[in-house]
Amino acid sequence: MTVEIDPFPVAALLDRYNLGKQAVYNRIDALDIKTFKQGNKSYITASADVELLDQLHDHINKNAYQAESD
């Protein structure tokens, strides 16, 4: 059984996490997420990859908040 996954634009991640392009690509690389191009735009596969990026973002923000509180 083949499951089609909607592509998620990398450009949308900049707004989603309020980060610059290089920071988003650093996170993508750190999580070993593969990107692909359609035309001149880059995409990731939506479901699991976005969830991983969300978890990393939450982890970074949580630790940053704790560091400020100490």
PyMOL Python script that loads the backbone (N, CA, C, O; Angstrom):
from pymol import cmd

cmd.read_pdbstr("""\
ATOM      1  N   MET A   1       0.850  -1.186   0.000  1.00  0.00           N
ATOM      2  CA  MET A   1       0.000   0.000   0.000  1.00  0.00           C
ATOM      3  C   MET A   1       0.888   1.239   0.000  1.00  0.00           C
ATOM      4  O   MET A   1       1.776   1.354   0.845  1.00  0.00           O
ATOM      5  N   THR A   2       0.671   2.154  -0.915  1.00  0.00           N
ATOM      6  CA  THR A   2       1.427   3.392  -1.011  1.00  0.00           C
ATOM      7  C   THR A   2       0.597   4.533  -0.448  1.00  0.00           C
ATOM      8  O   THR A   2      -0.574   4.701  -0.790  1.00  0.00           O
ATOM      9  N   VAL A   3       1.222   5.309   0.420  1.00  0.00           N
ATOM     10  CA  VAL A   3       0.544   6.457   1.021  1.00  0.00           C
ATOM     11  C   VAL A   3       1.150   7.720   0.446  1.00  0.00           C
ATOM     12  O   VAL A   3       2.368   7.896   0.480  1.00  0.00           O
ATOM     13  N   GLU A   4       0.322   8.596  -0.077  1.00  0.00           N
ATOM     14  CA  GLU A   4       0.782   9.877  -0.591  1.00  0.00           C
ATOM     15  C   GLU A   4       0.844  10.881   0.555  1.00  0.00           C
ATOM     16  O   GLU A   4      -0.105  11.017   1.328  1.00  0.00           O
ATOM     17  N   ILE A   5       1.961  11.575   0.655  1.00  0.00           N
ATOM     18  CA  ILE A   5       2.138  12.582   1.693  1.00  0.00           C
ATOM     19  C   ILE A   5       2.269  13.935   1.010  1.00  0.00           C
ATOM     20  O   ILE A   5       3.073  14.104   0.094  1.00  0.00           O
ATOM     21  N   ASP A   6       1.477  14.890   1.460  1.00  0.00           N
ATOM     22  CA  ASP A   6       1.530  16.225   0.885  1.00  0.00           C
ATOM     23  C   ASP A   6       2.863  16.876   1.218  1.00  0.00           C
ATOM     24  O   ASP A   6       3.320  16.807   2.359  1.00  0.00           O
ATOM     25  N   PRO A   7       3.484  17.500   0.245  1.00  0.00           N
ATOM     26  CA  PRO A   7       4.737  18.200   0.527  1.00  0.00           C
ATOM     27  C   PRO A   7       4.481  19.451   1.363  1.00  0.00           C
ATOM     28  O   PRO A   7       3.453  20.111   1.205  1.00  0.00           O
ATOM     29  N   PHE A   8       5.418  19.774   2.249  1.00  0.00           N
ATOM     30  CA  PHE A   8       5.321  20.950   3.097  1.00  0.00           C
ATOM     31  C   PHE A   8       6.450  21.893   2.691  1.00  0.00           C
ATOM     32  O   PHE A   8       7.615  21.498   2.728  1.00  0.00           O
ATOM     33  N   PRO A   9       6.134  23.136   2.304  1.00  0.00           N
ATOM     34  CA  PRO A   9       7.183  24.043   1.825  1.00  0.00           C
ATOM     35  C   PRO A   9       8.140  24.462   2.941  1.00  0.00           C
ATOM     36  O   PRO A   9       7.715  24.830   4.036  1.00  0.00           O
ATOM     37  N   VAL A  10       9.427  24.400   2.645  1.00  0.00           N
ATOM     38  CA  VAL A  10      10.434  24.819   3.615  1.00  0.00           C
ATOM     39  C   VAL A  10      10.245  26.297   3.956  1.00  0.00           C
ATOM     40  O   VAL A  10      10.458  26.695   5.101  1.00  0.00           O
ATOM     41  N   ALA A  11       9.853  27.104   2.989  1.00  0.00           N
ATOM     42  CA  ALA A  11       9.649  28.541   3.235  1.00  0.00           C
ATOM     43  C   ALA A  11       8.608  28.785   4.330  1.00  0.00           C
ATOM     44  O   ALA A  11       8.704  29.768   5.064  1.00  0.00           O
ATOM     45  N   ALA A  12       7.623  27.907   4.444  1.00  0.00           N
ATOM     46  CA  ALA A  12       6.594  28.070   5.476  1.00  0.00           C
ATOM     47  C   ALA A  12       7.160  27.826   6.879  1.00  0.00           C
ATOM     48  O   ALA A  12       6.600  28.297   7.868  1.00  0.00           O
ATOM     49  N   LEU A  13       8.265  27.094   6.957  1.00  0.00           N
ATOM     50  CA  LEU A  13       8.884  26.822   8.259  1.00  0.00           C
ATOM     51  C   LEU A  13       9.512  28.082   8.850  1.00  0.00           C
ATOM     52  O   LEU A  13       9.594  28.217  10.071  1.00  0.00           O
ATOM     53  N   LEU A  14       9.951  28.997   8.005  1.00  0.00           N
ATOM     54  CA  LEU A  14      10.533  30.242   8.491  1.00  0.00           C
ATOM     55  C   LEU A  14       9.514  31.003   9.331  1.00  0.00           C
ATOM     56  O   LEU A  14       9.832  31.484  10.419  1.00  0.00           O
ATOM     57  N   ASP A  15       8.293  31.111   8.824  1.00  0.00           N
ATOM     58  CA  ASP A  15       7.220  31.780   9.567  1.00  0.00           C
ATOM     59  C   ASP A  15       6.744  30.935  10.742  1.00  0.00           C
ATOM     60  O   ASP A  15       6.452  31.467  11.814  1.00  0.00           O
ATOM     61  N   ARG A  16       6.666  29.637  10.547  1.00  0.00           N
ATOM     62  CA  ARG A  16       6.164  28.743  11.594  1.00  0.00           C
ATOM     63  C   ARG A  16       7.003  28.847  12.871  1.00  0.00           C
ATOM     64  O   ARG A  16       6.467  28.828  13.979  1.00  0.00           O
ATOM     65  N   TYR A  17       8.328  28.957  12.703  1.00  0.00           N
ATOM     66  CA  TYR A  17       9.233  28.998  13.854  1.00  0.00           C
ATOM     67  C   TYR A  17       9.839  30.379  14.094  1.00  0.00           C
ATOM     68  O   TYR A  17      10.614  30.562  15.033  1.00  0.00           O
ATOM     69  N   ASN A  18       9.495  31.336  13.261  1.00  0.00           N
ATOM     70  CA  ASN A  18      10.035  32.697  13.359  1.00  0.00           C
ATOM     71  C   ASN A  18      11.571  32.673  13.328  1.00  0.00           C
ATOM     72  O   ASN A  18      12.240  33.269  14.172  1.00  0.00           O
ATOM     73  N   LEU A  19      12.099  31.968  12.333  1.00  0.00           N
ATOM     74  CA  LEU A  19      13.536  31.798  12.172  1.00  0.00           C
ATOM     75  C   LEU A  19      13.964  32.224  10.781  1.00  0.00           C
ATOM     76  O   LEU A  19      13.142  32.358   9.875  1.00  0.00           O
ATOM     77  N   GLY A  20      15.254  32.431  10.627  1.00  0.00           N
ATOM     78  CA  GLY A  20      15.826  32.704   9.324  1.00  0.00           C
ATOM     79  C   GLY A  20      16.031  31.420   8.540  1.00  0.00           C
ATOM     80  O   GLY A  20      15.941  30.317   9.080  1.00  0.00           O
ATOM     81  N   LYS A  21      16.307  31.585   7.266  1.00  0.00           N
ATOM     82  CA  LYS A  21      16.461  30.446   6.362  1.00  0.00           C
ATOM     83  C   LYS A  21      17.585  29.505   6.805  1.00  0.00           C
ATOM     84  O   LYS A  21      17.396  28.289   6.812  1.00  0.00           O
ATOM     85  N   GLN A  22      18.741  30.041   7.171  1.00  0.00           N
ATOM     86  CA  GLN A  22      19.865  29.193   7.557  1.00  0.00           C
ATOM     87  C   GLN A  22      19.558  28.405   8.823  1.00  0.00           C
ATOM     88  O   GLN A  22      19.932  27.236   8.924  1.00  0.00           O
ATOM     89  N   ALA A  23      18.882  29.023   9.795  1.00  0.00           N
ATOM     90  CA  ALA A  23      18.526  28.325  11.040  1.00  0.00           C
ATOM     91  C   ALA A  23      17.593  27.152  10.754  1.00  0.00           C
ATOM     92  O   ALA A  23      17.737  26.081  11.343  1.00  0.00           O
ATOM     93  N   VAL A  24      16.645  27.355   9.857  1.00  0.00           N
ATOM     94  CA  VAL A  24      15.723  26.269   9.495  1.00  0.00           C
ATOM     95  C   VAL A  24      16.491  25.132   8.821  1.00  0.00           C
ATOM     96  O   VAL A  24      16.293  23.964   9.155  1.00  0.00           O
ATOM     97  N   TYR A  25      17.366  25.472   7.874  1.00  0.00           N
ATOM     98  CA  TYR A  25      18.142  24.431   7.198  1.00  0.00           C
ATOM     99  C   TYR A  25      19.114  23.736   8.153  1.00  0.00           C
ATOM    100  O   TYR A  25      19.386  22.548   7.986  1.00  0.00           O
ATOM    101  N   ASN A  26      19.640  24.448   9.145  1.00  0.00           N
ATOM    102  CA  ASN A  26      20.497  23.807  10.149  1.00  0.00           C
ATOM    103  C   ASN A  26      19.714  22.744  10.919  1.00  0.00           C
ATOM    104  O   ASN A  26      20.229  21.657  11.183  1.00  0.00           O
ATOM    105  N   ARG A  27      18.480  23.058  11.274  1.00  0.00           N
ATOM    106  CA  ARG A  27      17.639  22.096  11.986  1.00  0.00           C
ATOM    107  C   ARG A  27      17.283  20.913  11.097  1.00  0.00           C
ATOM    108  O   ARG A  27      17.303  19.765  11.542  1.00  0.00           O
ATOM    109  N   ILE A  28      16.959  21.194   9.847  1.00  0.00           N
ATOM    110  CA  ILE A  28      16.645  20.119   8.894  1.00  0.00           C
ATOM    111  C   ILE A  28      17.847  19.185   8.755  1.00  0.00           C
ATOM    112  O   ILE A  28      17.698  17.963   8.774  1.00  0.00           O
ATOM    113  N   ASP A  29      19.029  19.766   8.615  1.00  0.00           N
ATOM    114  CA  ASP A  29      20.250  18.955   8.493  1.00  0.00           C
ATOM    115  C   ASP A  29      20.520  18.164   9.762  1.00  0.00           C
ATOM    116  O   ASP A  29      20.890  16.992   9.693  1.00  0.00           O
ATOM    117  N   ALA A  30      20.340  18.791  10.926  1.00  0.00           N
ATOM    118  CA  ALA A  30      20.605  18.117  12.202  1.00  0.00           C
ATOM    119  C   ALA A  30      19.697  16.909  12.397  1.00  0.00           C
ATOM    120  O   ALA A  30      20.101  15.913  12.997  1.00  0.00           O
ATOM    121  N   LEU A  31      18.482  16.998  11.892  1.00  0.00           N
ATOM    122  CA  LEU A  31      17.524  15.894  12.019  1.00  0.00           C
ATOM    123  C   LEU A  31      17.590  14.933  10.836  1.00  0.00           C
ATOM    124  O   LEU A  31      16.812  13.982  10.759  1.00  0.00           O
ATOM    125  N   ASP A  32      18.518  15.183   9.920  1.00  0.00           N
ATOM    126  CA  ASP A  32      18.708  14.336   8.733  1.00  0.00           C
ATOM    127  C   ASP A  32      17.415  14.206   7.921  1.00  0.00           C
ATOM    128  O   ASP A  32      17.078  13.126   7.437  1.00  0.00           O
ATOM    129  N   ILE A  33      16.704  15.320   7.782  1.00  0.00           N
ATOM    130  CA  ILE A  33      15.475  15.364   6.992  1.00  0.00           C
ATOM    131  C   ILE A  33      15.857  15.676   5.548  1.00  0.00           C
ATOM    132  O   ILE A  33      16.653  16.578   5.285  1.00  0.00           O
ATOM    133  N   LYS A  34      15.295  14.939   4.645  1.00  0.00           N
ATOM    134  CA  LYS A  34      15.573  15.127   3.221  1.00  0.00           C
ATOM    135  C   LYS A  34      14.611  16.161   2.643  1.00  0.00           C
ATOM    136  O   LYS A  34      13.409  16.132   2.907  1.00  0.00           O
ATOM    137  N   THR A  35      15.163  17.069   1.855  1.00  0.00           N
ATOM    138  CA  THR A  35      14.344  18.038   1.134  1.00  0.00           C
ATOM    139  C   THR A  35      14.308  17.645  -0.334  1.00  0.00           C
ATOM    140  O   THR A  35      15.162  16.897  -0.810  1.00  0.00           O
ATOM    141  N   PHE A  36      13.312  18.156  -1.044  1.00  0.00           N
ATOM    142  CA  PHE A  36      13.258  17.960  -2.487  1.00  0.00           C
ATOM    143  C   PHE A  36      12.725  19.233  -3.116  1.00  0.00           C
ATOM    144  O   PHE A  36      12.034  20.018  -2.466  1.00  0.00           O
ATOM    145  N   LYS A  37      13.047  19.429  -4.371  1.00  0.00           N
ATOM    146  CA  LYS A  37      12.644  20.645  -5.071  1.00  0.00           C
ATOM    147  C   LYS A  37      11.551  20.346  -6.087  1.00  0.00           C
ATOM    148  O   LYS A  37      11.541  19.314  -6.757  1.00  0.00           O
ATOM    149  N   GLN A  38      10.636  21.297  -6.167  1.00  0.00           N
ATOM    150  CA  GLN A  38       9.655  21.332  -7.250  1.00  0.00           C
ATOM    151  C   GLN A  38       9.748  22.739  -7.813  1.00  0.00           C
ATOM    152  O   GLN A  38       9.366  23.709  -7.159  1.00  0.00           O
ATOM    153  N   GLY A  39      10.255  22.839  -9.024  1.00  0.00           N
ATOM    154  CA  GLY A  39      10.514  24.161  -9.580  1.00  0.00           C
ATOM    155  C   GLY A  39      11.656  24.797  -8.804  1.00  0.00           C
ATOM    156  O   GLY A  39      12.725  24.203  -8.664  1.00  0.00           O
ATOM    157  N   ASN A  40      11.431  26.006  -8.299  1.00  0.00           N
ATOM    158  CA  ASN A  40      12.479  26.675  -7.531  1.00  0.00           C
ATOM    159  C   ASN A  40      12.187  26.681  -6.033  1.00  0.00           C
ATOM    160  O   ASN A  40      12.815  27.439  -5.294  1.00  0.00           O
ATOM    161  N   LYS A  41      11.258  25.864  -5.572  1.00  0.00           N
ATOM    162  CA  LYS A  41      10.901  25.800  -4.154  1.00  0.00           C
ATOM    163  C   LYS A  41      11.300  24.459  -3.555  1.00  0.00           C
ATOM    164  O   LYS A  41      11.228  23.420  -4.211  1.00  0.00           O
ATOM    165  N   SER A  42      11.724  24.505  -2.289  1.00  0.00           N
ATOM    166  CA  SER A  42      12.113  23.288  -1.573  1.00  0.00           C
ATOM    167  C   SER A  42      10.996  22.845  -0.651  1.00  0.00           C
ATOM    168  O   SER A  42      10.261  23.663  -0.098  1.00  0.00           O
ATOM    169  N   TYR A  43      10.881  21.530  -0.497  1.00  0.00           N
ATOM    170  CA  TYR A  43       9.819  20.940   0.313  1.00  0.00           C
ATOM    171  C   TYR A  43      10.379  19.809   1.173  1.00  0.00           C
ATOM    172  O   TYR A  43      11.436  19.247   0.884  1.00  0.00           O
ATOM    173  N   ILE A  44       9.646  19.495   2.229  1.00  0.00           N
ATOM    174  CA  ILE A  44       9.860  18.276   2.995  1.00  0.00           C
ATOM    175  C   ILE A  44       8.545  17.520   2.966  1.00  0.00           C
ATOM    176  O   ILE A  44       7.505  18.080   2.620  1.00  0.00           O
ATOM    177  N   THR A  45       8.595  16.226   3.335  1.00  0.00           N
ATOM    178  CA  THR A  45       7.350  15.477   3.454  1.00  0.00           C
ATOM    179  C   THR A  45       6.711  15.872   4.777  1.00  0.00           C
ATOM    180  O   THR A  45       7.385  15.908   5.806  1.00  0.00           O
ATOM    181  N   ALA A  46       5.459  16.159   4.756  1.00  0.00           N
ATOM    182  CA  ALA A  46       4.793  16.837   5.863  1.00  0.00           C
ATOM    183  C   ALA A  46       4.788  16.106   7.200  1.00  0.00           C
ATOM    184  O   ALA A  46       5.433  16.579   8.136  1.00  0.00           O
ATOM    185  N   SER A  47       4.125  15.027   7.333  1.00  0.00           N
ATOM    186  CA  SER A  47       3.746  14.453   8.621  1.00  0.00           C
ATOM    187  C   SER A  47       4.877  14.285   9.627  1.00  0.00           C
ATOM    188  O   SER A  47       4.975  15.079  10.562  1.00  0.00           O
ATOM    189  N   ALA A  48       5.720  13.299   9.472  1.00  0.00           N
ATOM    190  CA  ALA A  48       6.736  12.973  10.478  1.00  0.00           C
ATOM    191  C   ALA A  48       7.820  14.039  10.553  1.00  0.00           C
ATOM    192  O   ALA A  48       8.304  14.349  11.641  1.00  0.00           O
ATOM    193  N   ASP A  49       8.207  14.599   9.422  1.00  0.00           N
ATOM    194  CA  ASP A  49       9.286  15.582   9.418  1.00  0.00           C
ATOM    195  C   ASP A  49       8.885  16.865  10.138  1.00  0.00           C
ATOM    196  O   ASP A  49       9.668  17.401  10.922  1.00  0.00           O
ATOM    197  N   VAL A  50       7.693  17.358   9.887  1.00  0.00           N
ATOM    198  CA  VAL A  50       7.227  18.573  10.565  1.00  0.00           C
ATOM    199  C   VAL A  50       7.062  18.299  12.051  1.00  0.00           C
ATOM    200  O   VAL A  50       7.360  19.164  12.875  1.00  0.00           O
ATOM    201  N   GLU A  51       6.597  17.120  12.402  1.00  0.00           N
ATOM    202  CA  GLU A  51       6.446  16.762  13.815  1.00  0.00           C
ATOM    203  C   GLU A  51       7.808  16.770  14.515  1.00  0.00           C
ATOM    204  O   GLU A  51       7.925  17.269  15.635  1.00  0.00           O
ATOM    205  N   LEU A  52       8.833  16.222  13.864  1.00  0.00           N
ATOM    206  CA  LEU A  52      10.186  16.239  14.430  1.00  0.00           C
ATOM    207  C   LEU A  52      10.689  17.668  14.610  1.00  0.00           C
ATOM    208  O   LEU A  52      11.261  18.006  15.646  1.00  0.00           O
ATOM    209  N   LEU A  53      10.474  18.495  13.605  1.00  0.00           N
ATOM    210  CA  LEU A  53      10.902  19.890  13.701  1.00  0.00           C
ATOM    211  C   LEU A  53      10.141  20.628  14.808  1.00  0.00           C
ATOM    212  O   LEU A  53      10.723  21.454  15.511  1.00  0.00           O
ATOM    213  N   ASP A  54       8.860  20.339  14.964  1.00  0.00           N
ATOM    214  CA  ASP A  54       8.069  20.944  16.046  1.00  0.00           C
ATOM    215  C   ASP A  54       8.622  20.533  17.413  1.00  0.00           C
ATOM    216  O   ASP A  54       8.734  21.361  18.317  1.00  0.00           O
ATOM    217  N   GLN A  55       8.963  19.260  17.555  1.00  0.00           N
ATOM    218  CA  GLN A  55       9.506  18.777  18.826  1.00  0.00           C
ATOM    219  C   GLN A  55      10.847  19.442  19.134  1.00  0.00           C
ATOM    220  O   GLN A  55      11.101  19.829  20.275  1.00  0.00           O
ATOM    221  N   LEU A  56      11.696  19.574  18.131  1.00  0.00           N
ATOM    222  CA  LEU A  56      12.986  20.232  18.330  1.00  0.00           C
ATOM    223  C   LEU A  56      12.775  21.692  18.715  1.00  0.00           C
ATOM    224  O   LEU A  56      13.433  22.193  19.626  1.00  0.00           O
ATOM    225  N   HIS A  57      11.872  22.371  18.033  1.00  0.00           N
ATOM    226  CA  HIS A  57      11.586  23.778  18.326  1.00  0.00           C
ATOM    227  C   HIS A  57      11.091  23.941  19.766  1.00  0.00           C
ATOM    228  O   HIS A  57      11.540  24.835  20.483  1.00  0.00           O
ATOM    229  N   ASP A  58      10.170  23.078  20.182  1.00  0.00           N
ATOM    230  CA  ASP A  58       9.664  23.127  21.554  1.00  0.00           C
ATOM    231  C   ASP A  58      10.780  22.874  22.560  1.00  0.00           C
ATOM    232  O   ASP A  58      10.857  23.546  23.589  1.00  0.00           O
ATOM    233  N   HIS A  59      11.639  21.913  22.268  1.00  0.00           N
ATOM    234  CA  HIS A  59      12.758  21.590  23.164  1.00  0.00           C
ATOM    235  C   HIS A  59      13.713  22.776  23.303  1.00  0.00           C
ATOM    236  O   HIS A  59      14.123  23.119  24.412  1.00  0.00           O
ATOM    237  N   ILE A  60      14.060  23.390  22.196  1.00  0.00           N
ATOM    238  CA  ILE A  60      14.971  24.538  22.219  1.00  0.00           C
ATOM    239  C   ILE A  60      14.352  25.692  22.997  1.00  0.00           C
ATOM    240  O   ILE A  60      15.018  26.317  23.823  1.00  0.00           O
ATOM    241  N   ASN A  61      13.084  25.973  22.735  1.00  0.00           N
ATOM    242  CA  ASN A  61      12.417  27.083  23.430  1.00  0.00           C
ATOM    243  C   ASN A  61      12.270  26.798  24.913  1.00  0.00           C
ATOM    244  O   ASN A  61      12.428  27.710  25.726  1.00  0.00           O
ATOM    245  N   LYS A  62      11.976  25.577  25.286  1.00  0.00           N
ATOM    246  CA  LYS A  62      11.818  25.217  26.690  1.00  0.00           C
ATOM    247  C   LYS A  62      13.140  25.422  27.421  1.00  0.00           C
ATOM    248  O   LYS A  62      13.171  25.995  28.510  1.00  0.00           O
ATOM    249  N   ASN A  63      14.232  24.952  26.818  1.00  0.00           N
ATOM    250  CA  ASN A  63      15.541  25.091  27.449  1.00  0.00           C
ATOM    251  C   ASN A  63      15.982  26.553  27.497  1.00  0.00           C
ATOM    252  O   ASN A  63      16.624  26.962  28.464  1.00  0.00           O
ATOM    253  N   ALA A  64      15.658  27.336  26.495  1.00  0.00           N
ATOM    254  CA  ALA A  64      15.992  28.759  26.495  1.00  0.00           C
ATOM    255  C   ALA A  64      15.232  29.484  27.596  1.00  0.00           C
ATOM    256  O   ALA A  64      15.788  30.349  28.273  1.00  0.00           O
ATOM    257  N   TYR A  65      13.963  29.134  27.776  1.00  0.00           N
ATOM    258  CA  TYR A  65      13.137  29.740  28.823  1.00  0.00           C
ATOM    259  C   TYR A  65      13.684  29.383  30.199  1.00  0.00           C
ATOM    260  O   TYR A  65      13.754  30.237  31.083  1.00  0.00           O
ATOM    261  N   GLN A  66      14.072  28.121  30.383  1.00  0.00           N
ATOM    262  CA  GLN A  66      14.617  27.688  31.670  1.00  0.00           C
ATOM    263  C   GLN A  66      15.930  28.392  31.967  1.00  0.00           C
ATOM    264  O   GLN A  66      16.189  28.752  33.116  1.00  0.00           O
ATOM    265  N   ALA A  67      16.754  28.593  30.965  1.00  0.00           N
ATOM    266  CA  ALA A  67      18.030  29.270  31.153  1.00  0.00           C
ATOM    267  C   ALA A  67      17.809  30.725  31.576  1.00  0.00           C
ATOM    268  O   ALA A  67      18.558  31.249  32.400  1.00  0.00           O
ATOM    269  N   GLU A  68      16.796  31.373  31.022  1.00  0.00           N
ATOM    270  CA  GLU A  68      16.477  32.751  31.393  1.00  0.00           C
ATOM    271  C   GLU A  68      15.936  32.823  32.813  1.00  0.00           C
ATOM    272  O   GLU A  68      16.138  33.825  33.500  1.00  0.00           O
ATOM    273  N   SER A  69      15.252  31.777  33.263  1.00  0.00           N
ATOM    274  CA  SER A  69      14.652  31.765  34.595  1.00  0.00           C
ATOM    275  C   SER A  69      15.681  31.516  35.694  1.00  0.00           C
ATOM    276  O   SER A  69      15.470  31.893  36.846  1.00  0.00           O
ATOM    277  N   ASP A  70      16.795  30.880  35.332  1.00  0.00           N
ATOM    278  CA  ASP A  70      17.821  30.539  36.341  1.00  0.00           C
ATOM    279  C   ASP A  70      18.599  31.737  36.801  1.00  0.00           C
ATOM    280  O   ASP A  70      19.489  31.610  37.642  1.00  0.00           O
TER     281      ASP A  70
END
""", "prot")
cmd.dss("prot")
cmd.show_as("cartoon", "prot")
cmd.util.cbc("prot")
cmd.orient("prot")
